[in-house]
């Protein structure tokens, strides 16, 4: 019988993901070795991405992924190590080589959201300077995400252009 984890993370996809994962931390200073398989945590993370389930409601028992905390720690570790960015490059390269990406029409959009902490937080110019971030997304013609970028919500300063000499219509200051 095929489990939900097997449907979300089939062997073909796992074979692409597994080499991108960093090795587990050493236990030179003590601590217990990992007992929850990386594959179970990755399946739970994929489930969250597909269903928009909050961390607190993640059905970890159905994935064999230990606890919500275990999944969150692996997600944070893998995100910090750049696993998801490298996986996107691998998958986009494969899809591009197979001619499955439609670059005839690319849509780009962005939106602001409230964010109180993080590396990319700035004063929101439209919400009374409350802290926020901006998400920028580019998708190809079929809706496949090509790029996601998070920036500070603070707009870049407007460029200051000096009036070139001789362009003041002959008027003197």
C-alpha positions as CSV (number, residue, x, y, z in Angstrom):
1,X,0.0,0.0,0.0
2,X,1.3,3.5,-0.9
3,X,1.5,5.9,1.9
4,X,0.9,9.7,1.7
5,X,4.7,10.2,2.2
6,X,5.4,7.9,-0.7
7,X,3.0,9.8,-2.9
8,X,4.4,13.2,-1.9
9,X,8.1,12.1,-2.1
10,X,8.4,9.3,-4.7
11,X,11.7,7.4,-5.1
12,X,12.6,9.4,-8.2
13,X,12.3,12.7,-6.4
14,X,14.0,11.5,-3.3
15,X,17.0,10.4,-5.4
16,X,17.3,14.0,-6.5
17,X,16.8,15.5,-3.0
18,X,19.0,13.2,-0.9
19,X,22.4,14.2,-2.4
20,X,21.6,17.8,-1.7
21,X,21.1,17.4,2.0
22,X,23.9,18.2,4.4
23,X,25.4,15.4,6.5
24,X,23.9,15.1,10.0
25,X,25.8,17.0,12.7
26,X,28.5,15.2,14.5
27,X,28.0,14.0,18.0
28,X,31.5,14.7,19.2
29,X,30.2,16.8,22.1
30,X,27.4,14.3,23.0
31,X,23.8,14.3,22.0
32,X,21.8,11.5,20.5
33,X,22.0,10.4,16.9
34,X,19.1,11.2,14.6
35,X,16.4,8.6,14.8
36,X,13.9,10.2,12.4
37,X,14.7,9.7,8.7
38,X,15.4,12.7,6.6
39,X,12.9,11.4,4.0
40,X,10.1,11.5,6.5
41,X,10.8,15.1,7.4
42,X,11.1,16.1,3.8
43,X,7.7,14.5,3.0
44,X,6.2,16.4,5.9
45,X,7.7,19.6,4.6
46,X,6.4,19.0,1.1
47,X,2.9,18.3,2.7
48,X,3.1,21.7,4.4
49,X,4.0,23.4,1.1
50,X,1.2,21.7,-0.8
51,X,-1.5,22.3,1.8
52,X,-0.5,25.5,3.6
53,X,-0.8,23.6,6.9
54,X,0.6,25.6,9.8
55,X,3.5,23.9,11.8
56,X,1.2,23.4,14.8
57,X,-1.2,21.3,12.8
58,X,1.3,19.2,10.9
59,X,0.2,15.5,11.1
60,X,3.7,14.2,11.9
61,X,2.3,10.7,12.9
62,X,1.3,10.1,9.3
63,X,4.8,10.7,8.1
64,X,6.8,9.0,10.8
65,X,8.6,12.3,11.2
66,X,8.8,12.4,15.0
67,X,7.5,15.8,16.1
68,X,6.7,19.1,14.7
69,X,9.9,20.4,16.3
70,X,12.0,17.8,14.5
71,X,10.5,18.8,11.2
72,X,11.0,22.5,11.9
73,X,14.6,22.0,12.9
74,X,15.4,20.0,9.7
75,X,13.5,22.6,7.6
76,X,15.6,25.4,9.2
77,X,18.8,23.5,8.8
78,X,18.2,22.6,5.2
79,X,17.0,26.2,4.3
80,X,20.1,27.6,5.9
81,X,22.3,25.1,3.9
82,X,20.6,26.2,0.6
83,X,19.0,22.8,-0.1
84,X,15.8,24.2,-1.5
85,X,17.5,26.6,-3.8
86,X,19.8,23.9,-5.1
87,X,16.8,21.5,-5.6
88,X,15.0,24.2,-7.5
89,X,18.0,24.6,-9.9
90,X,18.2,20.8,-10.4
91,X,14.5,20.4,-11.1
92,X,14.3,23.5,-13.4
93,X,17.4,22.3,-15.3
94,X,15.8,18.9,-15.9
95,X,12.4,20.4,-16.9
96,X,14.2,22.9,-19.2
97,X,16.2,20.1,-20.9
98,X,13.0,18.2,-21.4
99,X,11.3,21.3,-23.0
100,X,8.7,21.5,-20.2
101,X,9.2,25.1,-19.2
102,X,7.2,27.8,-21.1
103,X,9.3,31.0,-21.2
104,X,7.1,32.6,-23.9
105,X,5.2,34.3,-21.1
106,X,6.7,34.9,-17.7
107,X,4.7,36.7,-14.9
108,X,6.4,38.6,-12.2
109,X,4.6,40.0,-9.1
110,X,5.4,41.1,-5.6
111,X,3.5,41.8,-2.4
112,X,4.3,43.2,1.0
113,X,3.7,41.3,4.2
114,X,4.1,42.0,7.9
115,X,7.4,40.6,9.3
116,X,8.8,41.6,12.7
117,X,12.1,39.9,12.5
118,X,14.5,38.4,10.1
119,X,17.3,39.5,7.7
120,X,15.0,41.2,5.2
121,X,12.8,43.4,7.3
122,X,12.4,47.1,6.8
123,X,9.9,49.9,7.4
124,X,6.8,49.4,5.2
125,X,6.2,52.6,3.3
126,X,2.4,52.1,3.0
127,X,1.6,50.8,6.5
128,X,2.8,53.6,8.8
129,X,6.4,52.3,8.8
130,X,5.5,49.0,10.5
131,X,8.2,46.4,9.9
132,X,7.7,44.2,6.8
133,X,9.2,42.3,4.0
134,X,8.4,42.0,0.3
135,X,8.1,38.8,-1.7
136,X,8.8,38.8,-5.4
137,X,7.8,35.8,-7.5
138,X,8.4,34.9,-11.1
139,X,6.5,32.1,-12.8
140,X,6.6,30.6,-16.3
141,X,3.6,30.4,-18.6
142,X,2.2,27.2,-16.9
143,X,2.5,28.7,-13.4
144,X,5.7,26.9,-12.4
145,X,7.7,29.1,-10.0
146,X,11.0,30.1,-11.5
147,X,12.3,32.5,-8.8
148,X,11.2,33.7,-5.3
149,X,13.0,36.5,-3.7
150,X,12.5,38.1,-0.2
151,X,13.6,41.7,0.3
152,X,13.2,44.4,2.9
153,X,9.9,46.4,2.5
154,X,11.9,49.6,2.6
155,X,12.0,51.1,-0.9
156,X,15.4,51.8,-2.4
157,X,16.2,55.5,-2.2
158,X,15.3,57.4,-5.4
159,X,18.3,58.2,-7.4
160,X,19.5,61.8,-7.2
161,X,20.3,63.2,-10.6
162,X,22.1,66.4,-10.9
163,X,21.0,68.7,-13.7
164,X,23.7,68.5,-16.4
165,X,25.5,71.8,-17.1
166,X,23.7,73.9,-19.6
167,X,20.2,72.4,-19.3
168,X,18.7,75.2,-17.2
169,X,17.4,77.0,-20.4
170,X,19.9,79.8,-20.0
171,X,18.6,80.9,-16.6
172,X,21.0,81.8,-13.9
173,X,20.6,80.7,-10.3
